[in-house]
Amino acid sequence: MADLGKKYCVNCLADVTNLRLRCTDCPDIELCPECFSAGAEIGNHRRWHGYQQVDGGRFSLWGTEAQGGWTSREEQSLLDAIEQYGFGNWEDMAAHVGASRTPQEVMEHYVTMYIHGNLGKACIPDSIPNRVTDHTCPSGGPLSPSLTTPLPPLDISLAEQQQLGYMPLRDDYEIEYDQDAEKLISGLSVNYDDEDVEIEMKRAHVDMYVRKLRERQRRKNIARDYNLVPAFLGRDKKEMRDKDKVGPLGVVGTACGGIGAGAGGATIGPGSTTAVGTCPVPTTPKRKITKEEKDQRVRLRGLCQFMAHREVEELFENMYKERALRAKVRELQRYRRNGITRLDESAEYEAARHKREKRKENKSVAISKRGGGLGLGGAGGSAVGGLGVGCVIKEEGKEGEFAAIENLTGFELLSDREKVLCNSLNLSPARYLTVKTIIIKDHLQKRQGIPAKSRLPSYLDKVLRKRIVTFLTESGWISRDAA
């Protein structure tokens, strides 16, 4: 009668009461795990049929090597407990597995089978390599590890520390940003009978406090990056006064008695009696920032909060280098248009160009003096002198370089007279071409009897419009009646 409740494998007749695999396509086909893994086929049963695992929960996963007769259900409860309570909480884990297991048995079984057993040897390597790769920027960027390391204390004297209320060992101030931030968490306490709303409220208070701490640290970092502490203490003004006492590079050379100011203070004159070591070594002067760069810095001021001071300075310095490179490229293109293909030829070209400009300047000065002399003789002489000066100015404007507009868009589309006009009106070539197109189009529409509407740009005032219309009339683009 005891064998009535048992199940047997239809292939090998082994006892499969605890664990068997039942075919979902064939009735009354139940196999043991060994026959199922071997692909046994009986009657109409085939190995590719669907199957269903029938688990009684009373078989052992480890076989004869396991001690204590741990069943599969107990193993599953043990794994659930280790995930829920964590390694080391053996008492809670034993209570989760069942009353039949003590904490000592749970610990020994887990350490023996899952850590030191075959499963632990296959899953846990003997030496765990360091698989962490540092992809952050080591130079102090937004993801730099330096953000997590404490910063060195400020290099200030004891009197300055007392003035600021600065504590160097803690890198804190007596009066911090948002001094009352700690009041958010000073009265908090966690109780077991707290409701969910109260717990969430306390978490919100902690989150607000953490945000204030981050803002406090951010302000400290900004003060370090932009040297705000020395500026507050007046060190910058003191250093400027010291530099003024030393003087610029030429003054230093004079004070030393033998350092030539003309050579940048790099050569020592023969009459020098002062030791070189006694003269202060001049540092490389910072370049002068132009008005355009200052305006650009003001426009990009909002980006400073996302970068360190050094990164901001590098950004503007790189932009300055880019502008210098663009100017150099334009200069090389100008050489190419004039047929120059080698740098040594460019030096000769610049020297010849400088001579031509100097000769033109001397010629214009001489004619101006001659015209002034003729003007002393009477009205006729004045007219002749004025005419001569005007011819020189026109000739110079025609042959000279238009530095103000030669690099602007549309310059190559202008004639020589149009270049002189744009240069005298201080008008960009693109704007001039736009106004010229509109005026000529309106003139053609009027000749065809079509009423033309004035669509002139807002930057064109009456004086500029009159001069451009007069120029187009004299050049023959439009008739005098239409003008």
Summary of the structure (lengths in Angstrom):
residues: 483
radius of gyration: 45.8
end to end distance: 126.2
largest distance: 152.2
contacts: 1063
relative contact order: 0.03
helix: 57%
strand: 4%
